[in-house]
Amino acid sequence: MPGSEDSLECPTCTTVVDRDDAIRTKTMGGLDPTAWQTLCCPDCGTRLKTVFVGE
Ligand SMILES: [Zn+2]
């Protein structure tokens, strides 16, 4: 199956970023960094999505 849910298009530079290639940072909202991470565009640094990474 195509992994469309695993890739994100950057709204700033229109790069399609594979979820595994995105830069992961702490969220800006003070959420637990072991449970939530923000995916950022590797080209321009735009925040793309906040994802739950906890169990
Ligand atoms: Zn970008």
mmCIF file of the protein (N, C-alpha, C, O) and its ligand, coordinates in Angstrom:
data_MODEL
# 
_entry.id   MODEL 
# 
loop_
_entity.id 
_entity.type 
_entity.pdbx_number_of_molecules 
1 polymer     1 
2 non-polymer 1 
# 
_entity_poly.entity_id                      1 
_entity_poly.type                           'polypeptide(L)' 
_entity_poly.nstd_linkage                   no 
_entity_poly.nstd_monomer                   no 
_entity_poly.pdbx_seq_one_letter_code       MPGSEDSLECPTCTTVVDRDDAIRTKTMGGLDPTAWQTLCCPDCGTRLKTVFVGE 
_entity_poly.pdbx_seq_one_letter_code_can   MPGSEDSLECPTCTTVVDRDDAIRTKTMGGLDPTAWQTLCCPDCGTRLKTVFVGE 
_entity_poly.pdbx_strand_id                 A 
# 
loop_
_entity_poly_seq.entity_id 
_entity_poly_seq.num 
_entity_poly_seq.mon_id 
_entity_poly_seq.hetero 
1 1  MET n 
1 2  PRO n 
1 3  GLY n 
1 4  SER n 
1 5  GLU n 
1 6  ASP n 
1 7  SER n 
1 8  LEU n 
1 9  GLU n 
1 10 CYS n 
1 11 PRO n 
1 12 THR n 
1 13 CYS n 
1 14 THR n 
1 15 THR n 
1 16 VAL n 
1 17 VAL n 
1 18 ASP n 
1 19 ARG n 
1 20 ASP n 
1 21 ASP n 
1 22 ALA n 
1 23 ILE n 
1 24 ARG n 
1 25 THR n 
1 26 LYS n 
1 27 THR n 
1 28 MET n 
1 29 GLY n 
1 30 GLY n 
1 31 LEU n 
1 32 ASP n 
1 33 PRO n 
1 34 THR n 
1 35 ALA n 
1 36 TRP n 
1 37 GLN n 
1 38 THR n 
1 39 LEU n 
1 40 CYS n 
1 41 CYS n 
1 42 PRO n 
1 43 ASP n 
1 44 CYS n 
1 45 GLY n 
1 46 THR n 
1 47 ARG n 
1 48 LEU n 
1 49 LYS n 
1 50 THR n 
1 51 VAL n 
1 52 PHE n 
1 53 VAL n 
1 54 GLY n 
1 55 GLU n 
# 
loop_
_struct_asym.id 
_struct_asym.entity_id 
A 1 
B 2 
# 
loop_
_chem_comp.id 
_chem_comp.type 
_chem_comp.mon_nstd_flag 
ALA 'L-peptide linking' y 
ARG 'L-peptide linking' y 
ASP 'L-peptide linking' y 
CYS 'L-peptide linking' y 
GLN 'L-peptide linking' y 
GLU 'L-peptide linking' y 
GLY 'peptide linking'   y 
ILE 'L-peptide linking' y 
LEU 'L-peptide linking' y 
LYS 'L-peptide linking' y 
MET 'L-peptide linking' y 
PHE 'L-peptide linking' y 
PRO 'L-peptide linking' y 
SER 'L-peptide linking' y 
THR 'L-peptide linking' y 
TRP 'L-peptide linking' y 
VAL 'L-peptide linking' y 
ZN  non-polymer         . 
# 
_pdbx_entity_nonpoly.entity_id   2 
_pdbx_entity_nonpoly.name        ? 
_pdbx_entity_nonpoly.comp_id     ZN 
# 
_pdbx_nonpoly_scheme.asym_id         B 
_pdbx_nonpoly_scheme.entity_id       2 
_pdbx_nonpoly_scheme.mon_id          ZN 
_pdbx_nonpoly_scheme.ndb_seq_num     1 
_pdbx_nonpoly_scheme.pdb_seq_num     101 
_pdbx_nonpoly_scheme.auth_seq_num    101 
_pdbx_nonpoly_scheme.pdb_mon_id      ZN 
_pdbx_nonpoly_scheme.auth_mon_id     ZN 
_pdbx_nonpoly_scheme.pdb_strand_id   A 
_pdbx_nonpoly_scheme.pdb_ins_code    . 
# 
loop_
_atom_site.group_PDB 
_atom_site.id 
_atom_site.type_symbol 
_atom_site.label_atom_id 
_atom_site.label_alt_id 
_atom_site.label_comp_id 
_atom_site.label_asym_id 
_atom_site.label_entity_id 
_atom_site.label_seq_id 
_atom_site.pdbx_PDB_ins_code 
_atom_site.Cartn_x 
_atom_site.Cartn_y 
_atom_site.Cartn_z 
_atom_site.occupancy 
_atom_site.B_iso_or_equiv 
_atom_site.pdbx_formal_charge 
_atom_site.auth_seq_id 
_atom_site.auth_comp_id 
_atom_site.auth_asym_id 
_atom_site.auth_atom_id 
_atom_site.pdbx_PDB_model_num 
ATOM   1   N  N  . MET A 1 1  ? 0.841  -1.206 0.000  1.00 0.00 ? 1   MET A N  1 
ATOM   2   C  CA . MET A 1 1  ? 0.000  0.000  0.000  1.00 0.00 ? 1   MET A CA 1 
ATOM   3   C  C  . MET A 1 1  ? 0.875  1.255  0.000  1.00 0.00 ? 1   MET A C  1 
ATOM   4   O  O  . MET A 1 1  ? 1.908  1.296  0.669  1.00 0.00 ? 1   MET A O  1 
ATOM   5   N  N  . PRO A 1 2  ? 0.471  2.244  -0.729 1.00 0.00 ? 2   PRO A N  1 
ATOM   6   C  CA . PRO A 1 2  ? 1.216  3.516  -0.697 1.00 0.00 ? 2   PRO A CA 1 
ATOM   7   C  C  . PRO A 1 2  ? 1.162  4.111  0.706  1.00 0.00 ? 2   PRO A C  1 
ATOM   8   O  O  . PRO A 1 2  ? 0.129  4.062  1.373  1.00 0.00 ? 2   PRO A O  1 
ATOM   9   N  N  . GLY A 1 3  ? 2.271  4.665  1.139  1.00 0.00 ? 3   GLY A N  1 
ATOM   10  C  CA . GLY A 1 3  ? 2.316  5.198  2.501  1.00 0.00 ? 3   GLY A CA 1 
ATOM   11  C  C  . GLY A 1 3  ? 1.965  6.665  2.559  1.00 0.00 ? 3   GLY A C  1 
ATOM   12  O  O  . GLY A 1 3  ? 2.728  7.467  3.097  1.00 0.00 ? 3   GLY A O  1 
ATOM   13  N  N  . SER A 1 4  ? 0.830  7.023  2.018  1.00 0.00 ? 4   SER A N  1 
ATOM   14  C  CA . SER A 1 4  ? 0.492  8.440  1.954  1.00 0.00 ? 4   SER A CA 1 
ATOM   15  C  C  . SER A 1 4  ? 0.372  9.077  3.331  1.00 0.00 ? 4   SER A C  1 
ATOM   16  O  O  . SER A 1 4  ? 0.628  10.271 3.491  1.00 0.00 ? 4   SER A O  1 
ATOM   17  N  N  . GLU A 1 5  ? -0.012 8.291  4.315  1.00 0.00 ? 5   GLU A N  1 
ATOM   18  C  CA . GLU A 1 5  ? -0.138 8.861  5.649  1.00 0.00 ? 5   GLU A CA 1 
ATOM   19  C  C  . GLU A 1 5  ? 1.219  9.079  6.300  1.00 0.00 ? 5   GLU A C  1 
ATOM   20  O  O  . GLU A 1 5  ? 1.330  9.750  7.327  1.00 0.00 ? 5   GLU A O  1 
ATOM   21  N  N  . ASP A 1 6  ? 2.257  8.501  5.687  1.00 0.00 ? 6   ASP A N  1 
ATOM   22  C  CA . ASP A 1 6  ? 3.583  8.636  6.265  1.00 0.00 ? 6   ASP A CA 1 
ATOM   23  C  C  . ASP A 1 6  ? 4.412  9.726  5.608  1.00 0.00 ? 6   ASP A C  1 
ATOM   24  O  O  . ASP A 1 6  ? 5.568  9.939  5.974  1.00 0.00 ? 6   ASP A O  1 
ATOM   25  N  N  . SER A 1 7  ? 3.824  10.418 4.639  1.00 0.00 ? 7   SER A N  1 
ATOM   26  C  CA . SER A 1 7  ? 4.551  11.531 4.056  1.00 0.00 ? 7   SER A CA 1 
ATOM   27  C  C  . SER A 1 7  ? 3.724  12.802 4.219  1.00 0.00 ? 7   SER A C  1 
ATOM   28  O  O  . SER A 1 7  ? 2.493  12.775 4.221  1.00 0.00 ? 7   SER A O  1 
ATOM   29  N  N  . LEU A 1 8  ? 4.430  13.894 4.352  1.00 0.00 ? 8   LEU A N  1 
ATOM   30  C  CA . LEU A 1 8  ? 3.802  15.179 4.600  1.00 0.00 ? 8   LEU A CA 1 
ATOM   31  C  C  . LEU A 1 8  ? 4.319  16.172 3.577  1.00 0.00 ? 8   LEU A C  1 
ATOM   32  O  O  . LEU A 1 8  ? 5.497  16.147 3.224  1.00 0.00 ? 8   LEU A O  1 
ATOM   33  N  N  . GLU A 1 9  ? 3.444  17.048 3.100  1.00 0.00 ? 9   GLU A N  1 
ATOM   34  C  CA . GLU A 1 9  ? 3.923  18.070 2.184  1.00 0.00 ? 9   GLU A CA 1 
ATOM   35  C  C  . GLU A 1 9  ? 4.121  19.363 2.950  1.00 0.00 ? 9   GLU A C  1 
ATOM   36  O  O  . GLU A 1 9  ? 3.221  19.843 3.639  1.00 0.00 ? 9   GLU A O  1 
ATOM   37  N  N  . CYS A 1 10 ? 5.317  19.916 2.815  1.00 0.00 ? 10  CYS A N  1 
ATOM   38  C  CA . CYS A 1 10 ? 5.611  21.167 3.491  1.00 0.00 ? 10  CYS A CA 1 
ATOM   39  C  C  . CYS A 1 10 ? 4.833  22.303 2.835  1.00 0.00 ? 10  CYS A C  1 
ATOM   40  O  O  . CYS A 1 10 ? 4.911  22.469 1.618  1.00 0.00 ? 10  CYS A O  1 
ATOM   41  N  N  . PRO A 1 11 ? 4.087  23.087 3.606  1.00 0.00 ? 11  PRO A N  1 
ATOM   42  C  CA . PRO A 1 11 ? 3.316  24.187 3.026  1.00 0.00 ? 11  PRO A CA 1 
ATOM   43  C  C  . PRO A 1 11 ? 4.190  25.365 2.610  1.00 0.00 ? 11  PRO A C  1 
ATOM   44  O  O  . PRO A 1 11 ? 3.744  26.234 1.861  1.00 0.00 ? 11  PRO A O  1 
ATOM   45  N  N  . THR A 1 12 ? 5.421  25.399 3.086  1.00 0.00 ? 12  THR A N  1 
ATOM   46  C  CA . THR A 1 12 ? 6.297  26.531 2.780  1.00 0.00 ? 12  THR A CA 1 
ATOM   47  C  C  . THR A 1 12 ? 7.097  26.301 1.510  1.00 0.00 ? 12  THR A C  1 
ATOM   48  O  O  . THR A 1 12 ? 7.139  27.163 0.632  1.00 0.00 ? 12  THR A O  1 
ATOM   49  N  N  . CYS A 1 13 ? 7.736  25.131 1.410  1.00 0.00 ? 13  CYS A N  1 
ATOM   50  C  CA . CYS A 1 13 ? 8.604  24.893 0.255  1.00 0.00 ? 13  CYS A CA 1 
ATOM   51  C  C  . CYS A 1 13 ? 8.086  23.764 -0.638 1.00 0.00 ? 13  CYS A C  1 
ATOM   52  O  O  . CYS A 1 13 ? 8.723  23.409 -1.630 1.00 0.00 ? 13  CYS A O  1 
ATOM   53  N  N  . THR A 1 14 ? 6.929  23.204 -0.281 1.00 0.00 ? 14  THR A N  1 
ATOM   54  C  CA . THR A 1 14 ? 6.231  22.176 -1.059 1.00 0.00 ? 14  THR A CA 1 
ATOM   55  C  C  . THR A 1 14 ? 7.021  20.877 -1.192 1.00 0.00 ? 14  THR A C  1 
ATOM   56  O  O  . THR A 1 14 ? 6.672  20.015 -1.999 1.00 0.00 ? 14  THR A O  1 
ATOM   57  N  N  . THR A 1 15 ? 8.070  20.736 -0.413 1.00 0.00 ? 15  THR A N  1 
ATOM   58  C  CA . THR A 1 15 ? 8.772  19.467 -0.398 1.00 0.00 ? 15  THR A CA 1 
ATOM   59  C  C  . THR A 1 15 ? 7.887  18.406 0.238  1.00 0.00 ? 15  THR A C  1 
ATOM   60  O  O  . THR A 1 15 ? 7.247  18.657 1.260  1.00 0.00 ? 15  THR A O  1 
ATOM   61  N  N  . VAL A 1 16 ? 7.850  17.238 -0.355 1.00 0.00 ? 16  VAL A N  1 
ATOM   62  C  CA . VAL A 1 16 ? 7.168  16.123 0.268  1.00 0.00 ? 16  VAL A CA 1 
ATOM   63  C  C  . VAL A 1 16 ? 8.172  15.422 1.175  1.00 0.00 ? 16  VAL A C  1 
ATOM   64  O  O  . VAL A 1 16 ? 9.203  14.922 0.726  1.00 0.00 ? 16  VAL A O  1 
ATOM   65  N  N  . VAL A 1 17 ? 7.846  15.399 2.444  1.00 0.00 ? 17  VAL A N  1 
ATOM   66  C  CA . VAL A 1 17 ? 8.774  14.892 3.446  1.00 0.00 ? 17  VAL A CA 1 
ATOM   67  C  C  . VAL A 1 17 ? 8.266  13.552 3.953  1.00 0.00 ? 17  VAL A C  1 
ATOM   68  O  O  . VAL A 1 17 ? 7.157  13.442 4.474  1.00 0.00 ? 17  VAL A O  1 
ATOM   69  N  N  . ASP A 1 18 ? 9.096  12.550 3.789  1.00 0.00 ? 18  ASP A N  1 
ATOM   70  C  CA . ASP A 1 18 ? 8.762  11.275 4.395  1.00 0.00 ? 18  ASP A CA 1 
ATOM   71  C  C  . ASP A 1 18 ? 8.827  11.426 5.908  1.00 0.00 ? 18  ASP A C  1 
ATOM   72  O  O  . ASP A 1 18 ? 9.701  12.106 6.446  1.00 0.00 ? 18  ASP A O  1 
ATOM   73  N  N  . ARG A 1 19 ? 7.899  10.787 6.570  1.00 0.00 ? 19  ARG A N  1 
ATOM   74  C  CA . ARG A 1 19 ? 7.860  10.939 8.021  1.00 0.00 ? 19  ARG A CA 1 
ATOM   75  C  C  . ARG A 1 19 ? 9.180  10.561 8.685  1.00 0.00 ? 19  ARG A C  1 
ATOM   76  O  O  . ARG A 1 19 ? 9.567  11.151 9.694  1.00 0.00 ? 19  ARG A O  1 
ATOM   77  N  N  . ASP A 1 20 ? 9.866  9.574  8.114  1.00 0.00 ? 20  ASP A N  1 
ATOM   78  C  CA . ASP A 1 20 ? 11.147 9.155  8.683  1.00 0.00 ? 20  ASP A CA 1 
ATOM   79  C  C  . ASP A 1 20 ? 12.261 10.164 8.417  1.00 0.00 ? 20  ASP A C  1 
ATOM   80  O  O  . ASP A 1 20 ? 13.287 10.148 9.097  1.00 0.00 ? 20  ASP A O  1 
ATOM   81  N  N  . ASP A 1 21 ? 12.066 11.038 7.438  1.00 0.00 ? 21  ASP A N  1 
ATOM   82  C  CA . ASP A 1 21 ? 13.094 12.021 7.099  1.00 0.00 ? 21  ASP A CA 1 
ATOM   83  C  C  . ASP A 1 21 ? 12.876 13.352 7.802  1.00 0.00 ? 21  ASP A C  1 
ATOM   84  O  O  . ASP A 1 21 ? 13.766 14.202 7.815  1.00 0.00 ? 21  ASP A O  1 
ATOM   85  N  N  . ALA A 1 22 ? 11.712 13.535 8.381  1.00 0.00 ? 22  ALA A N  1 
ATOM   86  C  CA . ALA A 1 22 ? 11.426 14.803 9.038  1.00 0.00 ? 22  ALA A CA 1 
ATOM   87  C  C  . ALA A 1 22 ? 12.306 14.979 10.277 1.00 0.00 ? 22  ALA A C  1 
ATOM   88  O  O  . ALA A 1 22 ? 12.691 14.015 10.937 1.00 0.00 ? 22  ALA A O  1 
ATOM   89  N  N  . ILE A 1 23 ? 12.603 16.227 10.561 1.00 0.00 ? 23  ILE A N  1 
ATOM   90  C  CA . ILE A 1 23 ? 13.331 16.549 11.783 1.00 0.00 ? 23  ILE A CA 1 
ATOM   91  C  C  . ILE A 1 23 ? 12.337 16.503 12.940 1.00 0.00 ? 23  ILE A C  1 
ATOM   92  O  O  . ILE A 1 23 ? 11.230 17.032 12.843 1.00 0.00 ? 23  ILE A O  1 
ATOM   93  N  N  . ARG A 1 24 ? 12.742 15.874 14.018 1.00 0.00 ? 24  ARG A N  1 
ATOM   94  C  CA . ARG A 1 24 ? 11.857 15.770 15.172 1.00 0.00 ? 24  ARG A CA 1 
ATOM   95  C  C  . ARG A 1 24 ? 12.331 16.701 16.273 1.00 0.00 ? 24  ARG A C  1 
ATOM   96  O  O  . ARG A 1 24 ? 13.507 16.703 16.637 1.00 0.00 ? 24  ARG A O  1 
ATOM   97  N  N  . THR A 1 25 ? 11.422 17.480 16.790 1.00 0.00 ? 25  THR A N  1 
ATOM   98  C  CA . THR A 1 25 ? 11.757 18.397 17.868 1.00 0.00 ? 25  THR A CA 1 
ATOM   99  C  C  . THR A 1 25 ? 10.715 18.265 18.962 1.00 0.00 ? 25  THR A C  1 
ATOM   100 O  O  . THR A 1 25 ? 9.665  17.646 18.789 1.00 0.00 ? 25  THR A O  1 
ATOM   101 N  N  . LYS A 1 26 ? 11.039 18.864 20.083 1.00 0.00 ? 26  LYS A N  1 
ATOM   102 C  CA . LYS A 1 26 ? 10.035 18.935 21.143 1.00 0.00 ? 26  LYS A CA 1 
ATOM   103 C  C  . LYS A 1 26 ? 8.876  19.799 20.675 1.00 0.00 ? 26  LYS A C  1 
ATOM   104 O  O  . LYS A 1 26 ? 9.042  20.698 19.850 1.00 0.00 ? 26  LYS A O  1 
ATOM   105 N  N  . THR A 1 27 ? 7.715  19.514 21.211 1.00 0.00 ? 27  THR A N  1 
ATOM   106 C  CA . THR A 1 27 ? 6.563  20.338 20.890 1.00 0.00 ? 27  THR A CA 1 
ATOM   107 C  C  . THR A 1 27 ? 6.705  21.711 21.543 1.00 0.00 ? 27  THR A C  1 
ATOM   108 O  O  . THR A 1 27 ? 7.465  21.876 22.498 1.00 0.00 ? 27  THR A O  1 
ATOM   109 N  N  . MET A 1 28 ? 5.984  22.674 21.032 1.00 0.00 ? 28  MET A N  1 
ATOM   110 C  CA . MET A 1 28 ? 6.043  24.020 21.570 1.00 0.00 ? 28  MET A CA 1 
ATOM   111 C  C  . MET A 1 28 ? 5.084  24.212 22.738 1.00 0.00 ? 28  MET A C  1 
ATOM   112 O  O  . MET A 1 28 ? 5.163  25.211 23.454 1.00 0.00 ? 28  MET A O  1 
ATOM   113 N  N  . GLY A 1 29 ? 4.195  23.276 22.927 1.00 0.00 ? 29  GLY A N  1 
ATOM   114 C  CA . GLY A 1 29 ? 3.136  23.486 23.900 1.00 0.00 ? 29  GLY A CA 1 
ATOM   115 C  C  . GLY A 1 29 ? 3.406  22.895 25.272 1.00 0.00 ? 29  GLY A C  1 
ATOM   116 O  O  . GLY A 1 29 ? 2.508  22.815 26.111 1.00 0.00 ? 29  GLY A O  1 
ATOM   117 N  N  . GLY A 1 30 ? 4.671  22.472 25.502 1.00 0.00 ? 30  GLY A N  1 
ATOM   118 C  CA . GLY A 1 30 ? 4.983  21.936 26.811 1.00 0.00 ? 30  GLY A CA 1 
ATOM   119 C  C  . GLY A 1 30 ? 4.469  20.528 27.035 1.00 0.00 ? 30  GLY A C  1 
ATOM   120 O  O  . GLY A 1 30 ? 4.357  20.075 28.174 1.00 0.00 ? 30  GLY A O  1 
ATOM   121 N  N  . LEU A 1 31 ? 4.157  19.837 25.952 1.00 0.00 ? 31  LEU A N  1 
ATOM   122 C  CA . LEU A 1 31 ? 3.717  18.453 26.075 1.00 0.00 ? 31  LEU A CA 1 
ATOM   123 C  C  . LEU A 1 31 ? 4.909  17.556 26.402 1.00 0.00 ? 31  LEU A C  1 
ATOM   124 O  O  . LEU A 1 31 ? 6.054  17.917 26.133 1.00 0.00 ? 31  LEU A O  1 
ATOM   125 N  N  . ASP A 1 32 ? 4.644  16.420 26.966 1.00 0.00 ? 32  ASP A N  1 
ATOM   126 C  CA . ASP A 1 32 ? 5.691  15.460 27.335 1.00 0.00 ? 32  ASP A CA 1 
ATOM   127 C  C  . ASP A 1 32 ? 6.499  15.066 26.098 1.00 0.00 ? 32  ASP A C  1 
ATOM   128 O  O  . ASP A 1 32 ? 5.948  14.465 25.176 1.00 0.00 ? 32  ASP A O  1 
ATOM   129 N  N  . PRO A 1 33 ? 7.795  15.392 26.057 1.00 0.00 ? 33  PRO A N  1 
ATOM   130 C  CA . PRO A 1 33 ? 8.595  15.114 24.852 1.00 0.00 ? 33  PRO A CA 1 
ATOM   131 C  C  . PRO A 1 33 ? 8.824  13.636 24.599 1.00 0.00 ? 33  PRO A C  1 
ATOM   132 O  O  . PRO A 1 33 ? 9.235  13.255 23.503 1.00 0.00 ? 33  PRO A O  1 
ATOM   133 N  N  . THR A 1 34 ? 8.568  12.803 25.584 1.00 0.00 ? 34  THR A N  1 
ATOM   134 C  CA . THR A 1 34 ? 8.682  11.368 25.333 1.00 0.00 ? 34  THR A CA 1 
ATOM   135 C  C  . THR A 1 34 ? 7.410  10.816 24.696 1.00 0.00 ? 34  THR A C  1 
ATOM   136 O  O  . THR A 1 34 ? 7.395  9.695  24.187 1.00 0.00 ? 34  THR A O  1 
ATOM   137 N  N  . ALA A 1 35 ? 6.361  11.604 24.728 1.00 0.00 ? 35  ALA A N  1 
ATOM   138 C  CA . ALA A 1 35 ? 5.097  11.147 24.155 1.00 0.00 ? 35  ALA A CA 1 
ATOM   139 C  C  . ALA A 1 35 ? 4.728  11.905 22.878 1.00 0.00 ? 35  ALA A C  1 
ATOM   140 O  O  . ALA A 1 35 ? 4.057  11.361 22.002 1.00 0.00 ? 35  ALA A O  1 
ATOM   141 N  N  . TRP A 1 36 ? 5.168  13.160 22.776 1.00 0.00 ? 36  TRP A N  1 
ATOM   142 C  CA . TRP A 1 36 ? 4.787  13.985 21.628 1.00 0.00 ? 36  TRP A CA 1 
ATOM   143 C  C  . TRP A 1 36 ? 6.014  14.618 21.010 1.00 0.00 ? 36  TRP A C  1 
ATOM   144 O  O  . TRP A 1 36 ? 6.869  15.149 21.718 1.00 0.00 ? 36  TRP A O  1 
ATOM   145 N  N  . GLN A 1 37 ? 6.105  14.564 19.699 1.00 0.00 ? 37  GLN A N  1 
ATOM   146 C  CA . GLN A 1 37 ? 7.189  15.233 18.995 1.00 0.00 ? 37  GLN A CA 1 
ATOM   147 C  C  . GLN A 1 37 ? 6.603  15.995 17.820 1.00 0.00 ? 37  GLN A C  1 
ATOM   148 O  O  . GLN A 1 37 ? 5.568  15.625 17.265 1.00 0.00 ? 37  GLN A O  1 
ATOM   149 N  N  . THR A 1 38 ? 7.286  17.061 17.460 1.00 0.00 ? 38  THR A N  1 
ATOM   150 C  CA . THR A 1 38 ? 6.878  17.838 16.295 1.00 0.00 ? 38  THR A CA 1 
ATOM   151 C  C  . THR A 1 38 ? 7.767  17.467 15.123 1.00 0.00 ? 38  THR A C  1 
ATOM   152 O  O  . THR A 1 38 ? 8.993  17.458 15.235 1.00 0.00 ? 38  THR A O  1 
ATOM   153 N  N  . LEU A 1 39 ? 7.142  17.163 14.008 1.00 0.00 ? 39  LEU A N  1 
ATOM   154 C  CA . LEU A 1 39 ? 7.899  16.864 12.785 1.00 0.00 ? 39  LEU A CA 1 
ATOM   155 C  C  . LEU A 1 39 ? 8.113  18.160 12.012 1.00 0.00 ? 39  LEU A C  1 
ATOM   156 O  O  . LEU A 1 39 ? 7.172  18.919 11.779 1.00 0.00 ? 39  LEU A O  1 
ATOM   157 N  N  . CYS A 1 40 ? 9.360  18.405 11.616 1.00 0.00 ? 40  CYS A N  1 
ATOM   158 C  CA . CYS A 1 40 ? 9.697  19.628 10.898 1.00 0.00 ? 40  CYS A CA 1 
ATOM   159 C  C  . CYS A 1 40 ? 10.310 19.301 9.552  1.00 0.00 ? 40  CYS A C  1 
ATOM   160 O  O  . CYS A 1 40 ? 10.958 18.268 9.383  1.00 0.00 ? 40  CYS A O  1 
ATOM   161 N  N  . CYS A 1 41 ? 10.097 20.191 8.598  1.00 0.00 ? 41  CYS A N  1 
ATOM   162 C  CA . CYS A 1 41 ? 10.677 20.049 7.264  1.00 0.00 ? 41  CYS A CA 1 
ATOM   163 C  C  . CYS A 1 41 ? 12.198 20.093 7.347  1.00 0.00 ? 41  CYS A C  1 
ATOM   164 O  O  . CYS A 1 41 ? 12.749 21.011 7.953  1.00 0.00 ? 41  CYS A O  1 
ATOM   165 N  N  . PRO A 1 42 ? 12.895 19.113 6.746  1.00 0.00 ? 42  PRO A N  1 
ATOM   166 C  CA . PRO A 1 42 ? 14.356 19.125 6.790  1.00 0.00 ? 42  PRO A CA 1 
ATOM   167 C  C  . PRO A 1 42 ? 14.978 20.201 5.908  1.00 0.00 ? 42  PRO A C  1 
ATOM   168 O  O  . PRO A 1 42 ? 16.155 20.525 6.059  1.00 0.00 ? 42  PRO A O  1 
ATOM   169 N  N  . ASP A 1 43 ? 14.201 20.749 4.997  1.00 0.00 ? 43  ASP A N  1 
ATOM   170 C  CA . ASP A 1 43 ? 14.743 21.774 4.106  1.00 0.00 ? 43  ASP A CA 1 
ATOM   171 C  C  . ASP A 1 43 ? 14.603 23.177 4.676  1.00 0.00 ? 43  ASP A C  1 
ATOM   172 O  O  . ASP A 1 43 ? 15.544 23.969 4.605  1.00 0.00 ? 43  ASP A O  1 
ATOM   173 N  N  . CYS A 1 44 ? 13.448 23.496 5.238  1.00 0.00 ? 44  CYS A N  1 
ATOM   174 C  CA . CYS A 1 44 ? 13.233 24.877 5.674  1.00 0.00 ? 44  CYS A CA 1 
ATOM   175 C  C  . CYS A 1 44 ? 12.865 24.979 7.150  1.00 0.00 ? 44  CYS A C  1 
ATOM   176 O  O  . CYS A 1 44 ? 12.799 26.081 7.693  1.00 0.00 ? 44  CYS A O  1 
ATOM   177 N  N  . GLY A 1 45 ? 12.629 23.864 7.794  1.00 0.00 ? 45  GLY A N  1 
ATOM   178 C  CA . GLY A 1 45 ? 12.379 23.898 9.228  1.00 0.00 ? 45  GLY A CA 1 
ATOM   179 C  C  . GLY A 1 45 ? 10.951 24.197 9.632  1.00 0.00 ? 45  GLY A C  1 
ATOM   180 O  O  . GLY A 1 45 ? 10.657 24.296 10.823 1.00 0.00 ? 45  GLY A O  1 
ATOM   181 N  N  . THR A 1 46 ? 10.062 24.341 8.672  1.00 0.00 ? 46  THR A N  1 
ATOM   182 C  CA . THR A 1 46 ? 8.667  24.576 9.006  1.00 0.00 ? 46  THR A CA 1 
ATOM   183 C  C  . THR A 1 46 ? 8.095  23.394 9.777  1.00 0.00 ? 46  THR A C  1 
ATOM   184 O  O  . THR A 1 46 ? 8.318  22.237 9.422  1.00 0.00 ? 46  THR A O  1 
ATOM   185 N  N  . ARG A 1 47 ? 7.359  23.702 10.832 1.00 0.00 ? 47  ARG A N  1 
ATOM   186 C  CA . ARG A 1 47 ? 6.720  22.626 11.581 1.00 0.00 ? 47  ARG A CA 1 
ATOM   187 C  C  . ARG A 1 47 ? 5.568  22.055 10.762 1.00 0.00 ? 47  ARG A C  1 
ATOM   188 O  O  . ARG A 1 47 ? 4.722  22.793 10.256 1.00 0.00 ? 47  ARG A O  1 
ATOM   189 N  N  . LEU A 1 48 ? 5.550  20.746 10.642 1.00 0.00 ? 48  LEU A N  1 
ATOM   190 C  CA . LEU A 1 48 ? 4.563  20.099 9.780  1.00 0.00 ? 48  LEU A CA 1 
ATOM   191 C  C  . LEU A 1 48 ? 3.438  19.464 10.573 1.00 0.00 ? 48  LEU A C  1 
ATOM   192 O  O  . LEU A 1 48 ? 2.269  19.575 10.204 1.00 0.00 ? 48  LEU A O  1 
ATOM   193 N  N  . LYS A 1 49 ? 3.787  18.807 11.651 1.00 0.00 ? 49  LYS A N  1 
ATOM   194 C  CA . LYS A 1 49 ? 2.779  18.032 12.337 1.00 0.00 ? 49  LYS A CA 1 
ATOM   195 C  C  . LYS A 1 49 ? 3.293  17.653 13.714 1.00 0.00 ? 49  LYS A C  1 
ATOM   196 O  O  . LYS A 1 49 ? 4.486  17.409 13.898 1.00 0.00 ? 49  LYS A O  1 
ATOM   197 N  N  . THR A 1 50 ? 2.395  17.605 14.668 1.00 0.00 ? 50  THR A N  1 
ATOM   198 C  CA . THR A 1 50 ? 2.741  17.058 15.978 1.00 0.00 ? 50  THR A CA 1 
ATOM   199 C  C  . THR A 1 50 ? 2.188  15.645 16.059 1.00 0.00 ? 50  THR A C  1 
ATOM   200 O  O  . THR A 1 50 ? 1.008  15.402 15.804 1.00 0.00 ? 50  THR A O  1 
ATOM   201 N  N  . VAL A 1 51 ? 3.069  14.722 16.419 1.00 0.00 ? 51  VAL A N  1 
ATOM   202 C  CA . VAL A 1 51 ? 2.683  13.323 16.412 1.00 0.00 ? 51  VAL A CA 1 
ATOM   203 C  C  . VAL A 1 51 ? 2.855  12.711 17.786 1.00 0.00 ? 51  VAL A C  1 
ATOM   204 O  O  . VAL A 1 51 ? 3.733  13.112 18.550 1.00 0.00 ? 51  VAL A O  1 
ATOM   205 N  N  . PHE A 1 52 ? 2.034  11.761 18.089 1.00 0.00 ? 52  PHE A N  1 
ATOM   206 C  CA . PHE A 1 52 ? 2.127  11.010 19.334 1.00 0.00 ? 52  PHE A CA 1 
ATOM   207 C  C  . PHE A 1 52 ? 3.092  9.861  19.134 1.00 0.00 ? 52  PHE A C  1 
ATOM   208 O  O  . PHE A 1 52 ? 2.904  9.028  18.247 1.00 0.00 ? 52  PHE A O  1 
ATOM   209 N  N  . VAL A 1 53 ? 4.125  9.816  19.956 1.00 0.00 ? 53  VAL A N  1 
ATOM   210 C  CA . VAL A 1 53 ? 5.132  8.765  19.809 1.00 0.00 ? 53  VAL A CA 1 
ATOM   211 C  C  . VAL A 1 53 ? 5.199  7.861  21.045 1.00 0.00 ? 53  VAL A C  1 
ATOM   212 O  O  . VAL A 1 53 ? 5.991  6.920  21.097 1.00 0.00 ? 53  VAL A O  1 
ATOM   213 N  N  . GLY A 1 54 ? 4.366  8.158  22.023 1.00 0.00 ? 54  GLY A N  1 
ATOM   214 C  CA . GLY A 1 54 ? 4.338  7.315  23.208 1.00 0.00 ? 54  GLY A CA 1 
ATOM   215 C  C  . GLY A 1 54 ? 3.578  6.035  22.935 1.00 0.00 ? 54  GLY A C  1 
ATOM   216 O  O  . GLY A 1 54 ? 3.069  5.810  21.837 1.00 0.00 ? 54  GLY A O  1 
ATOM   217 N  N  . GLU A 1 55 ? 3.514  5.211  23.951 1.00 0.00 ? 55  GLU A N  1 
ATOM   218 C  CA . GLU A 1 55 ? 2.830  3.926  23.759 1.00 0.00 ? 55  GLU A CA 1 
ATOM   219 C  C  . GLU A 1 55 ? 1.431  3.961  24.336 1.00 0.00 ? 55  GLU A C  1 
ATOM   220 O  O  . GLU A 1 55 ? 0.709  2.966  24.264 1.00 0.00 ? 55  GLU A O  1 
HETATM 221 ZN ZN . ZN  B 2 .  ? 9.883  23.076 3.896  1.00 0.00 2 101 ZN  A ZN 1 
# 
